[in-house]
Amino acid sequence: MARSLNLDENCFLKQFGERAQLQASFNYYSSCKRPDLVLGLKPHADGTGYTIVLQDEVGSVVHRAVSDSKRIRISITTFYTPEAGKEIGPEEGLIGIGASRLYK
């Protein structure tokens, strides 16, 4: 990702620290005749630095896990979390001359 933005190849690795955590989650949701009775995950956003979700026909940052009455569902998620206490922010190479930061 860094190279595609013309940044130092390790800039994001440096920001997240040496003890950053990379985790993956593989989820299988079988079809269910009464998905309204199945307890999945409530709508949520992930609190990680990066979350990449490969999912079927579902969009948006706020998401939830649900069953479908007609077919199985599979999601694959990768979480990348900075080391504890690490402060991250906009990468300097992405801030242009005269452009201000949109957040602290």
C-alpha angles and dihedrals in degrees: 000000000000093000092051088057092048092247132134106289093236100039095111092043089054092049094051094048135230094288097050113141126232115194135171132204126198115194131189120191114189120214113268130196090217107034089164088071096050118097109222128157120307117241108287146153120227119248096215130111092247129008121183115190124189104196139151121259096329125116142178135069092264106067141157140198115250139161125240125222095219108036146015120263128212128190130182118197132186119196124195113189127183119240115273114283093011114141113215130186144156113325108250092228090062095056110088129211109282092009118122126216114262092213139014 
